[in-house]
Each structure stands twice: as structure tokens, then as C-alpha cells.
């Protein structure tokens, strides 16, 4: 992924889900500000990633796009086809 000049750091986190009645780890990462203020969550250590700011939604969330096996780097000596 080629990053632009506008990058942000996102983290995995846990927060309380009133529908479940316990702490959950949402299926997205978010900025520190969104985690602390919007989601009232706790950042999980060692989960940060730097992403293009344009990839965030209006709530500061970043969803990893499922790209399938084709997007993964091939091991040396293994052809893609």
C-alpha cells in the first residue's frame, strides 16, 4: 500500500457493548481520539497501523478490506498461477 502525505494511526481496541453486556473487540480499528471519546474504549497494545486518512469513515473507523489470497505476497519460488 502506498501511503499519501495524510496518514493517521489506527488501533484495535475493546469497549463495552450494551447489547451483549460485556467487553468486545470491534471488527474495525480506529484513531486514538475516536476510541477514547466516541467509543469510550481501551486501546489494545501492539495493534497500531498507519493508514491513509482518506480510508477513515466519518466516525474515525478503519475497516480492513478483504482482498483474498491474490493480494498476498507470494513466497519466493512459488508462482501466482
mmCIF file of the N, C-alpha and C atoms, coordinates in Angstrom:
data_MODEL
# 
_entry.id   MODEL 
# 
loop_
_atom_site.group_PDB 
_atom_site.id 
_atom_site.type_symbol 
_atom_site.label_atom_id 
_atom_site.label_alt_id 
_atom_site.label_comp_id 
_atom_site.label_asym_id 
_atom_site.label_entity_id 
_atom_site.label_seq_id 
_atom_site.pdbx_PDB_ins_code 
_atom_site.Cartn_x 
_atom_site.Cartn_y 
_atom_site.Cartn_z 
_atom_site.occupancy 
_atom_site.B_iso_or_equiv 
_atom_site.pdbx_formal_charge 
_atom_site.auth_seq_id 
_atom_site.auth_comp_id 
_atom_site.auth_asym_id 
_atom_site.auth_atom_id 
_atom_site.pdbx_PDB_model_num 
ATOM 1   N N  . UNK A 1 1  ? 0.852   -1.167  0.000   1.00 0.00 ? 1  UNK A N  1 
ATOM 2   C CA . UNK A 1 1  ? 0.000   0.000   0.000   1.00 0.00 ? 1  UNK A CA 1 
ATOM 3   C C  . UNK A 1 1  ? 0.896   1.228   0.000   1.00 0.00 ? 1  UNK A C  1 
ATOM 4   N N  . UNK A 1 2  ? 0.630   2.129   -0.888  1.00 0.00 ? 2  UNK A N  1 
ATOM 5   C CA . UNK A 1 2  ? 1.371   3.373   -0.981  1.00 0.00 ? 2  UNK A CA 1 
ATOM 6   C C  . UNK A 1 2  ? 0.634   4.437   -0.161  1.00 0.00 ? 2  UNK A C  1 
ATOM 7   N N  . UNK A 1 3  ? 1.328   5.014   0.820   1.00 0.00 ? 3  UNK A N  1 
ATOM 8   C CA . UNK A 1 3  ? 0.694   5.992   1.695   1.00 0.00 ? 3  UNK A CA 1 
ATOM 9   C C  . UNK A 1 3  ? 0.880   7.403   1.147   1.00 0.00 ? 3  UNK A C  1 
ATOM 10  N N  . UNK A 1 4  ? -0.161  8.209   1.301   1.00 0.00 ? 4  UNK A N  1 
ATOM 11  C CA . UNK A 1 4  ? -0.071  9.614   0.907   1.00 0.00 ? 4  UNK A CA 1 
ATOM 12  C C  . UNK A 1 4  ? 0.562   10.401  2.050   1.00 0.00 ? 4  UNK A C  1 
ATOM 13  N N  . UNK A 1 5  ? 0.613   11.708  1.902   1.00 0.00 ? 5  UNK A N  1 
ATOM 14  C CA . UNK A 1 5  ? 1.178   12.549  2.958   1.00 0.00 ? 5  UNK A CA 1 
ATOM 15  C C  . UNK A 1 5  ? 0.222   12.671  4.145   1.00 0.00 ? 5  UNK A C  1 
ATOM 16  N N  . UNK A 1 6  ? -1.054  12.377  3.952   1.00 0.00 ? 6  UNK A N  1 
ATOM 17  C CA . UNK A 1 6  ? -2.055  12.463  5.018   1.00 0.00 ? 6  UNK A CA 1 
ATOM 18  C C  . UNK A 1 6  ? -2.290  11.076  5.616   1.00 0.00 ? 6  UNK A C  1 
ATOM 19  N N  . UNK A 1 7  ? -1.535  10.736  6.637   1.00 0.00 ? 7  UNK A N  1 
ATOM 20  C CA . UNK A 1 7  ? -1.690  9.432   7.263   1.00 0.00 ? 7  UNK A CA 1 
ATOM 21  C C  . UNK A 1 7  ? -2.133  9.598   8.708   1.00 0.00 ? 7  UNK A C  1 
ATOM 22  N N  . UNK A 1 8  ? -2.742  8.550   9.238   1.00 0.00 ? 8  UNK A N  1 
ATOM 23  C CA . UNK A 1 8  ? -3.172  8.517   10.633  1.00 0.00 ? 8  UNK A CA 1 
ATOM 24  C C  . UNK A 1 8  ? -2.822  7.145   11.200  1.00 0.00 ? 8  UNK A C  1 
ATOM 25  N N  . UNK A 1 9  ? -2.769  7.078   12.512  1.00 0.00 ? 9  UNK A N  1 
ATOM 26  C CA . UNK A 1 9  ? -2.511  5.811   13.191  1.00 0.00 ? 9  UNK A CA 1 
ATOM 27  C C  . UNK A 1 9  ? -3.833  5.309   13.750  1.00 0.00 ? 9  UNK A C  1 
ATOM 28  N N  . UNK A 1 10 ? -4.140  4.055   13.470  1.00 0.00 ? 10 UNK A N  1 
ATOM 29  C CA . UNK A 1 10 ? -5.349  3.424   13.994  1.00 0.00 ? 10 UNK A CA 1 
ATOM 30  C C  . UNK A 1 10 ? -4.950  2.241   14.871  1.00 0.00 ? 10 UNK A C  1 
ATOM 31  N N  . UNK A 1 11 ? -5.834  1.867   15.779  1.00 0.00 ? 11 UNK A N  1 
ATOM 32  C CA . UNK A 1 11 ? -5.554  0.817   16.751  1.00 0.00 ? 11 UNK A CA 1 
ATOM 33  C C  . UNK A 1 11 ? -6.764  -0.105  16.884  1.00 0.00 ? 11 UNK A C  1 
ATOM 34  N N  . UNK A 1 12 ? -6.506  -1.339  17.264  1.00 0.00 ? 12 UNK A N  1 
ATOM 35  C CA . UNK A 1 12 ? -7.589  -2.205  17.726  1.00 0.00 ? 12 UNK A CA 1 
ATOM 36  C C  . UNK A 1 12 ? -7.887  -1.783  19.163  1.00 0.00 ? 12 UNK A C  1 
ATOM 37  N N  . UNK A 1 13 ? -9.098  -2.061  19.603  1.00 0.00 ? 13 UNK A N  1 
ATOM 38  C CA . UNK A 1 13 ? -9.482  -1.653  20.957  1.00 0.00 ? 13 UNK A CA 1 
ATOM 39  C C  . UNK A 1 13 ? -10.623 -2.517  21.448  1.00 0.00 ? 13 UNK A C  1 
ATOM 40  N N  . UNK A 1 14 ? -10.909 -2.379  22.706  1.00 0.00 ? 14 UNK A N  1 
ATOM 41  C CA . UNK A 1 14 ? -12.087 -3.046  23.268  1.00 0.00 ? 14 UNK A CA 1 
ATOM 42  C C  . UNK A 1 14 ? -12.949 -2.000  23.931  1.00 0.00 ? 14 UNK A C  1 
ATOM 43  N N  . UNK A 1 15 ? -14.239 -2.280  23.916  1.00 0.00 ? 15 UNK A N  1 
ATOM 44  C CA . UNK A 1 15 ? -15.197 -1.362  24.524  1.00 0.00 ? 15 UNK A CA 1 
ATOM 45  C C  . UNK A 1 15 ? -16.394 -2.166  25.012  1.00 0.00 ? 15 UNK A C  1 
ATOM 46  N N  . UNK A 1 16 ? -17.208 -1.537  25.840  1.00 0.00 ? 16 UNK A N  1 
ATOM 47  C CA . UNK A 1 16 ? -18.379 -2.215  26.387  1.00 0.00 ? 16 UNK A CA 1 
ATOM 48  C C  . UNK A 1 16 ? -19.526 -2.135  25.393  1.00 0.00 ? 16 UNK A C  1 
ATOM 49  N N  . UNK A 1 17 ? -20.125 -3.266  25.084  1.00 0.00 ? 17 UNK A N  1 
ATOM 50  C CA . UNK A 1 17 ? -21.283 -3.333  24.187  1.00 0.00 ? 17 UNK A CA 1 
ATOM 51  C C  . UNK A 1 17 ? -22.522 -3.577  25.043  1.00 0.00 ? 17 UNK A C  1 
ATOM 52  N N  . UNK A 1 18 ? -23.417 -2.600  25.114  1.00 0.00 ? 18 UNK A N  1 
ATOM 53  C CA . UNK A 1 18 ? -24.599 -2.741  25.969  1.00 0.00 ? 18 UNK A CA 1 
ATOM 54  C C  . UNK A 1 18 ? -25.533 -3.838  25.477  1.00 0.00 ? 18 UNK A C  1 
ATOM 55  N N  . UNK A 1 19 ? -25.517 -4.128  24.175  1.00 0.00 ? 19 UNK A N  1 
ATOM 56  C CA . UNK A 1 19 ? -26.371 -5.197  23.644  1.00 0.00 ? 19 UNK A CA 1 
ATOM 57  C C  . UNK A 1 19 ? -25.890 -6.575  24.067  1.00 0.00 ? 19 UNK A C  1 
ATOM 58  N N  . UNK A 1 20 ? -24.592 -6.736  24.193  1.00 0.00 ? 20 UNK A N  1 
ATOM 59  C CA . UNK A 1 20 ? -24.002 -8.020  24.593  1.00 0.00 ? 20 UNK A CA 1 
ATOM 60  C C  . UNK A 1 20 ? -23.866 -8.096  26.107  1.00 0.00 ? 20 UNK A C  1 
ATOM 61  N N  . UNK A 1 21 ? -23.658 -6.949  26.731  1.00 0.00 ? 21 UNK A N  1 
ATOM 62  C CA . UNK A 1 21 ? -23.496 -6.906  28.185  1.00 0.00 ? 21 UNK A CA 1 
ATOM 63  C C  . UNK A 1 21 ? -22.076 -7.197  28.634  1.00 0.00 ? 21 UNK A C  1 
ATOM 64  N N  . UNK A 1 22 ? -21.096 -7.049  27.721  1.00 0.00 ? 22 UNK A N  1 
ATOM 65  C CA . UNK A 1 22 ? -19.702 -7.295  28.081  1.00 0.00 ? 22 UNK A CA 1 
ATOM 66  C C  . UNK A 1 22 ? -18.780 -6.541  27.126  1.00 0.00 ? 22 UNK A C  1 
ATOM 67  N N  . UNK A 1 23 ? -17.490 -6.671  27.387  1.00 0.00 ? 23 UNK A N  1 
ATOM 68  C CA . UNK A 1 23 ? -16.489 -6.037  26.540  1.00 0.00 ? 23 UNK A CA 1 
ATOM 69  C C  . UNK A 1 23 ? -16.359 -6.812  25.234  1.00 0.00 ? 23 UNK A C  1 
ATOM 70  N N  . UNK A 1 24 ? -16.181 -6.076  24.132  1.00 0.00 ? 24 UNK A N  1 
ATOM 71  C CA . UNK A 1 24 ? -15.981 -6.686  22.821  1.00 0.00 ? 24 UNK A CA 1 
ATOM 72  C C  . UNK A 1 24 ? -14.806 -6.007  22.121  1.00 0.00 ? 24 UNK A C  1 
ATOM 73  N N  . UNK A 1 25 ? -14.275 -6.670  21.114  1.00 0.00 ? 25 UNK A N  1 
ATOM 74  C CA . UNK A 1 25 ? -13.289 -6.069  20.217  1.00 0.00 ? 25 UNK A CA 1 
ATOM 75  C C  . UNK A 1 25 ? -14.015 -5.873  18.891  1.00 0.00 ? 25 UNK A C  1 
ATOM 76  N N  . UNK A 1 26 ? -14.275 -4.632  18.505  1.00 0.00 ? 26 UNK A N  1 
ATOM 77  C CA . UNK A 1 26 ? -14.997 -4.370  17.258  1.00 0.00 ? 26 UNK A CA 1 
ATOM 78  C C  . UNK A 1 26 ? -14.223 -4.878  16.031  1.00 0.00 ? 26 UNK A C  1 
ATOM 79  N N  . UNK A 1 27 ? -14.911 -5.106  14.918  1.00 0.00 ? 27 UNK A N  1 
ATOM 80  C CA . UNK A 1 27 ? -14.269 -5.624  13.701  1.00 0.00 ? 27 UNK A CA 1 
ATOM 81  C C  . UNK A 1 27 ? -13.584 -4.540  12.872  1.00 0.00 ? 27 UNK A C  1 
ATOM 82  N N  . UNK A 1 28 ? -13.199 -3.450  13.500  1.00 0.00 ? 28 UNK A N  1 
ATOM 83  C CA . UNK A 1 28 ? -12.520 -2.350  12.819  1.00 0.00 ? 28 UNK A CA 1 
ATOM 84  C C  . UNK A 1 28 ? -11.517 -1.736  13.778  1.00 0.00 ? 28 UNK A C  1 
ATOM 85  N N  . UNK A 1 29 ? -10.592 -0.957  13.231  1.00 0.00 ? 29 UNK A N  1 
ATOM 86  C CA . UNK A 1 29 ? -9.662  -0.180  14.040  1.00 0.00 ? 29 UNK A CA 1 
ATOM 87  C C  . UNK A 1 29 ? -10.125 1.269   13.989  1.00 0.00 ? 29 UNK A C  1 
ATOM 88  N N  . UNK A 1 30 ? -9.605  2.082   14.909  1.00 0.00 ? 30 UNK A N  1 
ATOM 89  C CA . UNK A 1 30 ? -9.996  3.485   14.951  1.00 0.00 ? 30 UNK A CA 1 
ATOM 90  C C  . UNK A 1 30 ? -8.833  4.331   15.457  1.00 0.00 ? 30 UNK A C  1 
ATOM 91  N N  . UNK A 1 31 ? -8.974  5.637   15.268  1.00 0.00 ? 31 UNK A N  1 
ATOM 92  C CA . UNK A 1 31 ? -7.966  6.558   15.778  1.00 0.00 ? 31 UNK A CA 1 
ATOM 93  C C  . UNK A 1 31 ? -8.052  6.615   17.299  1.00 0.00 ? 31 UNK A C  1 
ATOM 94  N N  . UNK A 1 32 ? -6.973  7.053   17.920  1.00 0.00 ? 32 UNK A N  1 
ATOM 95  C CA . UNK A 1 32 ? -6.963  7.151   19.380  1.00 0.00 ? 32 UNK A CA 1 
ATOM 96  C C  . UNK A 1 32 ? -8.080  8.073   19.873  1.00 0.00 ? 32 UNK A C  1 
ATOM 97  N N  . UNK A 1 33 ? -8.275  9.190   19.205  1.00 0.00 ? 33 UNK A N  1 
ATOM 98  C CA . UNK A 1 33 ? -9.323  10.134  19.615  1.00 0.00 ? 33 UNK A CA 1 
ATOM 99  C C  . UNK A 1 33 ? -10.706 9.488   19.544  1.00 0.00 ? 33 UNK A C  1 
ATOM 100 N N  . UNK A 1 34 ? -10.989 8.773   18.449  1.00 0.00 ? 34 UNK A N  1 
ATOM 101 C CA . UNK A 1 34 ? -12.294 8.112   18.310  1.00 0.00 ? 34 UNK A CA 1 
ATOM 102 C C  . UNK A 1 34 ? -12.476 7.038   19.379  1.00 0.00 ? 34 UNK A C  1 
ATOM 103 N N  . UNK A 1 35 ? -11.420 6.277   19.638  1.00 0.00 ? 35 UNK A N  1 
ATOM 104 C CA . UNK A 1 35 ? -11.509 5.208   20.642  1.00 0.00 ? 35 UNK A CA 1 
ATOM 105 C C  . UNK A 1 35 ? -11.827 5.786   22.021  1.00 0.00 ? 35 UNK A C  1 
ATOM 106 N N  . UNK A 1 36 ? -11.101 6.806   22.404  1.00 0.00 ? 36 UNK A N  1 
ATOM 107 C CA . UNK A 1 36 ? -11.256 7.356   23.753  1.00 0.00 ? 36 UNK A CA 1 
ATOM 108 C C  . UNK A 1 36 ? -12.531 8.169   23.931  1.00 0.00 ? 36 UNK A C  1 
ATOM 109 N N  . UNK A 1 37 ? -12.932 8.918   22.917  1.00 0.00 ? 37 UNK A N  1 
ATOM 110 C CA . UNK A 1 37 ? -14.058 9.839   23.079  1.00 0.00 ? 37 UNK A CA 1 
ATOM 111 C C  . UNK A 1 37 ? -15.381 9.327   22.505  1.00 0.00 ? 37 UNK A C  1 
ATOM 112 N N  . UNK A 1 38 ? -15.352 8.732   21.335  1.00 0.00 ? 38 UNK A N  1 
ATOM 113 C CA . UNK A 1 38 ? -16.584 8.267   20.708  1.00 0.00 ? 38 UNK A CA 1 
ATOM 114 C C  . UNK A 1 38 ? -17.001 6.886   21.227  1.00 0.00 ? 38 UNK A C  1 
ATOM 115 N N  . UNK A 1 39 ? -16.028 5.967   21.288  1.00 0.00 ? 39 UNK A N  1 
ATOM 116 C CA . UNK A 1 39 ? -16.344 4.591   21.661  1.00 0.00 ? 39 UNK A CA 1 
ATOM 117 C C  . UNK A 1 39 ? -16.089 4.289   23.132  1.00 0.00 ? 39 UNK A C  1 
ATOM 118 N N  . UNK A 1 40 ? -15.489 5.236   23.849  1.00 0.00 ? 40 UNK A N  1 
ATOM 119 C CA . UNK A 1 40 ? -15.174 5.052   25.279  1.00 0.00 ? 40 UNK A CA 1 
ATOM 120 C C  . UNK A 1 40 ? -14.438 3.733   25.496  1.00 0.00 ? 40 UNK A C  1 
ATOM 121 N N  . UNK A 1 41 ? -13.461 3.480   24.629  1.00 0.00 ? 41 UNK A N  1 
ATOM 122 C CA . UNK A 1 41 ? -12.767 2.204   24.653  1.00 0.00 ? 41 UNK A CA 1 
ATOM 123 C C  . UNK A 1 41 ? -11.364 2.270   25.213  1.00 0.00 ? 41 UNK A C  1 
ATOM 124 N N  . UNK A 1 42 ? -10.723 1.117   25.177  1.00 0.00 ? 42 UNK A N  1 
ATOM 125 C CA . UNK A 1 42 ? -9.365  0.937   25.684  1.00 0.00 ? 42 UNK A CA 1 
ATOM 126 C C  . UNK A 1 42 ? -8.513  0.388   24.542  1.00 0.00 ? 42 UNK A C  1 
ATOM 127 N N  . UNK A 1 43 ? -7.447  1.100   24.177  1.00 0.00 ? 43 UNK A N  1 
ATOM 128 C CA . UNK A 1 43 ? -6.565  0.678   23.088  1.00 0.00 ? 43 UNK A CA 1 
ATOM 129 C C  . UNK A 1 43 ? -5.858  -0.615  23.468  1.00 0.00 ? 43 UNK A C  1 
ATOM 130 N N  . UNK A 1 44 ? -5.815  -1.558  22.521  1.00 0.00 ? 44 UNK A N  1 
ATOM 131 C CA . UNK A 1 44 ? -5.082  -2.797  22.735  1.00 0.00 ? 44 UNK A CA 1 
ATOM 132 C C  . UNK A 1 44 ? -3.633  -2.583  22.300  1.00 0.00 ? 44 UNK A C  1 
ATOM 133 N N  . UNK A 1 45 ? -2.681  -2.904  23.169  1.00 0.00 ? 45 UNK A N  1 
ATOM 134 C CA . UNK A 1 45 ? -1.266  -2.674  22.855  1.00 0.00 ? 45 UNK A CA 1 
ATOM 135 C C  . UNK A 1 45 ? -0.816  -3.435  21.606  1.00 0.00 ? 45 UNK A C  1 
ATOM 136 N N  . UNK A 1 46 ? 0.138   -2.870  20.912  1.00 0.00 ? 46 UNK A N  1 
ATOM 137 C CA . UNK A 1 46 ? 0.810   -3.502  19.761  1.00 0.00 ? 46 UNK A CA 1 
ATOM 138 C C  . UNK A 1 46 ? -0.120  -3.788  18.588  1.00 0.00 ? 46 UNK A C  1 
ATOM 139 N N  . UNK A 1 47 ? -1.155  -2.973  18.410  1.00 0.00 ? 47 UNK A N  1 
ATOM 140 C CA . UNK A 1 47 ? -2.095  -3.202  17.307  1.00 0.00 ? 47 UNK A CA 1 
ATOM 141 C C  . UNK A 1 47 ? -2.152  -2.027  16.339  1.00 0.00 ? 47 UNK A C  1 
ATOM 142 N N  . UNK A 1 48 ? -1.244  -1.072  16.461  1.00 0.00 ? 48 UNK A N  1 
ATOM 143 C CA . UNK A 1 48 ? -1.331  0.134   15.644  1.00 0.00 ? 48 UNK A CA 1 
ATOM 144 C C  . UNK A 1 48 ? -0.916  -0.129  14.197  1.00 0.00 ? 48 UNK A C  1 
ATOM 145 N N  . UNK A 1 49 ? -1.529  0.621   13.299  1.00 0.00 ? 49 UNK A N  1 
ATOM 146 C CA . UNK A 1 49 ? -1.195  0.615   11.876  1.00 0.00 ? 49 UNK A CA 1 
ATOM 147 C C  . UNK A 1 49 ? -1.295  2.043   11.378  1.00 0.00 ? 49 UNK A C  1 
ATOM 148 N N  . UNK A 1 50 ? -0.458  2.390   10.419  1.00 0.00 ? 50 UNK A N  1 
ATOM 149 C CA . UNK A 1 50 ? -0.534  3.693   9.781   1.00 0.00 ? 50 UNK A CA 1 
ATOM 150 C C  . UNK A 1 50 ? -1.269  3.536   8.463   1.00 0.00 ? 50 UNK A C  1 
ATOM 151 N N  . UNK A 1 51 ? -2.326  4.313   8.265   1.00 0.00 ? 51 UNK A N  1 
ATOM 152 C CA . UNK A 1 51 ? -3.160  4.203   7.062   1.00 0.00 ? 51 UNK A CA 1 
ATOM 153 C C  . UNK A 1 51 ? -3.420  5.590   6.490   1.00 0.00 ? 51 UNK A C  1 
ATOM 154 N N  . UNK A 1 52 ? -3.839  5.641   5.239   1.00 0.00 ? 52 UNK A N  1 
ATOM 155 C CA . UNK A 1 52 ? -4.238  6.899   4.622   1.00 0.00 ? 52 UNK A CA 1 
ATOM 156 C C  . UNK A 1 52 ? -5.441  7.469   5.366   1.00 0.00 ? 52 UNK A C  1 
ATOM 157 N N  . UNK A 1 53 ? -5.411  8.745   5.663   1.00 0.00 ? 53 UNK A N  1 
ATOM 158 C CA . UNK A 1 53 ? -6.528  9.390   6.354   1.00 0.00 ? 53 UNK A CA 1 
ATOM 159 C C  . UNK A 1 53 ? -7.811  9.275   5.540   1.00 0.00 ? 53 UNK A C  1 
ATOM 160 N N  . UNK A 1 54 ? -7.699  9.210   4.221   1.00 0.00 ? 54 UNK A N  1 
ATOM 161 C CA . UNK A 1 54 ? -8.885  9.110   3.359   1.00 0.00 ? 54 UNK A CA 1 
ATOM 162 C C  . UNK A 1 54 ? -9.615  7.783   3.519   1.00 0.00 ? 54 UNK A C  1 
ATOM 163 N N  . UNK A 1 55 ? -8.967  6.798   4.141   1.00 0.00 ? 55 UNK A N  1 
ATOM 164 C CA . UNK A 1 55 ? -9.590  5.485   4.335   1.00 0.00 ? 55 UNK A CA 1 
ATOM 165 C C  . UNK A 1 55 ? -10.476 5.423   5.573   1.00 0.00 ? 55 UNK A C  1 
ATOM 166 N N  . UNK A 1 56 ? -10.477 6.487   6.395   1.00 0.00 ? 56 UNK A N  1 
ATOM 167 C CA . UNK A 1 56 ? -11.334 6.522   7.590   1.00 0.00 ? 56 UNK A CA 1 
ATOM 168 C C  . UNK A 1 56 ? -12.747 6.935   7.205   1.00 0.00 ? 56 UNK A C  1 
ATOM 169 N N  . UNK A 1 57 ? -13.727 6.405   7.945   1.00 0.00 ? 57 UNK A N  1 
ATOM 170 C CA . UNK A 1 57 ? -15.089 6.890   7.734   1.00 0.00 ? 57 UNK A CA 1 
ATOM 171 C C  . UNK A 1 57 ? -15.319 8.124   8.607   1.00 0.00 ? 57 UNK A C  1 
ATOM 172 N N  . UNK A 1 58 ? -16.534 8.641   8.614   1.00 0.00 ? 58 UNK A N  1 
ATOM 173 C CA . UNK A 1 58 ? -16.843 9.865   9.355   1.00 0.00 ? 58 UNK A CA 1 
ATOM 174 C C  . UNK A 1 58 ? -16.720 9.710   10.868  1.00 0.00 ? 58 UNK A C  1 
ATOM 175 N N  . UNK A 1 59 ? -16.685 8.481   11.357  1.00 0.00 ? 59 UNK A N  1 
ATOM 176 C CA . UNK A 1 59 ? -16.575 8.237   12.794  1.00 0.00 ? 59 UNK A CA 1 
ATOM 177 C C  . UNK A 1 59 ? -15.156 7.887   13.220  1.00 0.00 ? 59 UNK A C  1 
ATOM 178 N N  . UNK A 1 60 ? -14.189 8.008   12.302  1.00 0.00 ? 60 UNK A N  1 
ATOM 179 C CA . UNK A 1 60 ? -12.799 7.707   12.633  1.00 0.00 ? 60 UNK A CA 1 
ATOM 180 C C  . UNK A 1 60 ? -12.479 6.227   12.612  1.00 0.00 ? 60 UNK A C  1 
ATOM 181 N N  . UNK A 1 61 ? -13.324 5.441   11.949  1.00 0.00 ? 61 UNK A N  1 
ATOM 182 C CA . UNK A 1 61 ? -13.123 3.990   11.889  1.00 0.00 ? 61 UNK A CA 1 
ATOM 183 C C  . UNK A 1 61 ? -12.405 3.594   10.606  1.00 0.00 ? 61 UNK A C  1 
ATOM 184 N N  . UNK A 1 62 ? -11.587 2.539   10.693  1.00 0.00 ? 62 UNK A N  1 
ATOM 185 C CA . UNK A 1 62 ? -10.889 1.997   9.533   1.00 0.00 ? 62 UNK A CA 1 
ATOM 186 C C  . UNK A 1 62 ? -11.194 0.505   9.447   1.00 0.00 ? 62 UNK A C  1 
ATOM 187 N N  . UNK A 1 63 ? -11.780 0.119   8.332   1.00 0.00 ? 63 UNK A N  1 
ATOM 188 C CA . UNK A 1 63 ? -12.107 -1.282  8.088   1.00 0.00 ? 63 UNK A CA 1 
ATOM 189 C C  . UNK A 1 63 ? -11.104 -1.863  7.101   1.00 0.00 ? 63 UNK A C  1 
ATOM 190 N N  . UNK A 1 64 ? -10.489 -2.974  7.449   1.00 0.00 ? 64 UNK A N  1 
ATOM 191 C CA . UNK A 1 64 ? -9.573  -3.649  6.536   1.00 0.00 ? 64 UNK A CA 1 
ATOM 192 C C  . UNK A 1 64 ? -10.407 -4.279  5.426   1.00 0.00 ? 64 UNK A C  1 
ATOM 193 N N  . UNK A 1 65 ? -10.019 -4.022  4.186   1.00 0.00 ? 65 UNK A N  1 
ATOM 194 C CA . UNK A 1 65 ? -10.721 -4.613  3.056   1.00 0.00 ? 65 UNK A CA 1 
ATOM 195 C C  . UNK A 1 65 ? -10.245 -6.038  2.852   1.00 0.00 ? 65 UNK A C  1 
ATOM 196 N N  . UNK A 1 66 ? -11.162 -6.966  2.756   1.00 0.00 ? 66 UNK A N  1 
ATOM 197 C CA . UNK A 1 66 ? -10.812 -8.361  2.484   1.00 0.00 ? 66 UNK A CA 1 
ATOM 198 C C  . UNK A 1 66 ? -10.407 -8.463  1.024   1.00 0.00 ? 66 UNK A C  1 
ATOM 199 N N  . UNK A 1 67 ? -9.153  -8.807  0.788   1.00 0.00 ? 67 UNK A N  1 
ATOM 200 C CA . UNK A 1 67 ? -8.654  -8.850  -0.587  1.00 0.00 ? 67 UNK A CA 1 
ATOM 201 C C  . UNK A 1 67 ? -8.457  -10.265 -1.098  1.00 0.00 ? 67 UNK A C  1 
ATOM 202 N N  . UNK A 1 68 ? -8.556  -11.241 -0.246  1.00 0.00 ? 68 UNK A N  1 
ATOM 203 C CA . UNK A 1 68 ? -8.369  -12.622 -0.680  1.00 0.00 ? 68 UNK A CA 1 
ATOM 204 C C  . UNK A 1 68 ? -6.908  -12.977 -0.846  1.00 0.00 ? 68 UNK A C  1 
ATOM 205 N N  . UNK A 1 69 ? -6.660  -14.204 -1.243  1.00 0.00 ? 69 UNK A N  1 
ATOM 206 C CA . UNK A 1 69 ? -5.294  -14.711 -1.347  1.00 0.00 ? 69 UNK A CA 1 
ATOM 207 C C  . UNK A 1 69 ? -4.507  -14.037 -2.457  1.00 0.00 ? 69 UNK A C  1 
ATOM 208 N N  . UNK A 1 70 ? -5.162  -13.577 -3.511  1.00 0.00 ? 70 UNK A N  1 
ATOM 209 C CA . UNK A 1 70 ? -4.442  -12.987 -4.639  1.00 0.00 ? 70 UNK A CA 1 
ATOM 210 C C  . UNK A 1 70 ? -3.638  -11.764 -4.251  1.00 0.00 ? 70 UNK A C  1 
ATOM 211 N N  . UNK A 1 71 ? -4.069  -11.036 -3.233  1.00 0.00 ? 71 UNK A N  1 
ATOM 212 C CA . UNK A 1 71 ? -3.390  -9.800  -2.857  1.00 0.00 ? 71 UNK A CA 1 
ATOM 213 C C  . UNK A 1 71 ? -2.187  -10.046 -1.956  1.00 0.00 ? 71 UNK A C  1 
ATOM 214 N N  . UNK A 1 72 ? -2.041  -11.265 -1.448  1.00 0.00 ? 72 UNK A N  1 
ATOM 215 C CA . UNK A 1 72 ? -0.923  -11.555 -0.566  1.00 0.00 ? 72 UNK A CA 1 
ATOM 216 C C  . UNK A 1 72 ? 0.350   -11.742 -1.371  1.00 0.00 ? 72 UNK A C  1 
ATOM 217 N N  . UNK A 1 73 ? 1.447   -11.376 -0.780  1.00 0.00 ? 73 UNK A N  1 
ATOM 218 C CA . UNK A 1 73 ? 2.735   -11.549 -1.435  1.00 0.00 ? 73 UNK A CA 1 
ATOM 219 C C  . UNK A 1 73 ? 3.035   -13.038 -1.555  1.00 0.00 ? 73 UNK A C  1 
ATOM 220 N N  . UNK A 1 74 ? 3.498   -13.456 -2.704  1.00 0.00 ? 74 UNK A N  1 
ATOM 221 C CA . UNK A 1 74 ? 3.818   -14.850 -2.939  1.00 0.00 ? 74 UNK A CA 1 
ATOM 222 C C  . UNK A 1 74 ? 5.178   -15.199 -2.320  1.00 0.00 ? 74 UNK A C  1 
ATOM 223 N N  . UNK A 1 75 ? 5.310   -16.377 -1.697  1.00 0.00 ? 75 UNK A N  1 
ATOM 224 C CA . UNK A 1 75 ? 6.611   -16.807 -1.182  1.00 0.00 ? 75 UNK A CA 1 
ATOM 225 C C  . UNK A 1 75 ? 7.594   -16.982 -2.338  1.00 0.00 ? 75 UNK A C  1 
ATOM 226 N N  . UNK A 1 76 ? 8.869   -16.829 -2.064  1.00 0.00 ? 76 UNK A N  1 
ATOM 227 C CA . UNK A 1 76 ? 9.887   -17.000 -3.097  1.00 0.00 ? 76 UNK A CA 1 
ATOM 228 C C  . UNK A 1 76 ? 9.827   -18.383 -3.700  1.00 0.00 ? 76 UNK A C  1 
ATOM 229 N N  . UNK A 1 77 ? 9.929   -18.430 -5.011  1.00 0.00 ? 77 UNK A N  1 
ATOM 230 C CA . UNK A 1 77 ? 9.942   -19.717 -5.711  1.00 0.00 ? 77 UNK A CA 1 
ATOM 231 C C  . UNK A 1 77 ? 8.558   -20.276 -5.990  1.00 0.00 ? 77 UNK A C  1 
ATOM 232 N N  . UNK A 1 78 ? 7.500   -19.549 -5.608  1.00 0.00 ? 78 UNK A N  1 
ATOM 233 C CA . UNK A 1 78 ? 6.136   -20.013 -5.850  1.00 0.00 ? 78 UNK A CA 1 
ATOM 234 C C  . UNK A 1 78 ? 5.495   -19.065 -6.845  1.00 0.00 ? 78 UNK A C  1 
ATOM 235 N N  . UNK A 1 79 ? 4.965   -19.611 -7.927  1.00 0.00 ? 79 UNK A N  1 
ATOM 236 C CA . UNK A 1 79 ? 4.313   -18.758 -8.912  1.00 0.00 ? 79 UNK A CA 1 
ATOM 237 C C  . UNK A 1 79 ? 2.875   -18.498 -8.514  1.00 0.00 ? 79 UNK A C  1 
ATOM 238 N N  . UNK A 1 80 ? 2.327   -17.379 -8.973  1.00 0.00 ? 80 UNK A N  1 
ATOM 239 C CA . UNK A 1 80 ? 0.961   -16.989 -8.638  1.00 0.00 ? 80 UNK A CA 1 
ATOM 240 C C  . UNK A 1 80 ? -0.062  -17.704 -9.490  1.00 0.00 ? 80 UNK A C  1 
ATOM 241 N N  . UNK A 1 81 ? 0.312   -18.418 -10.500 1.00 0.00 ? 81 UNK A N  1 
ATOM 242 C CA . UNK A 1 81 ? -0.693  -19.020 -11.371 1.00 0.00 ? 81 UNK A CA 1 
ATOM 243 C C  . UNK A 1 81 ? -0.364  -20.387 -11.658 1.00 0.00 ? 81 UNK A C  1 
# 
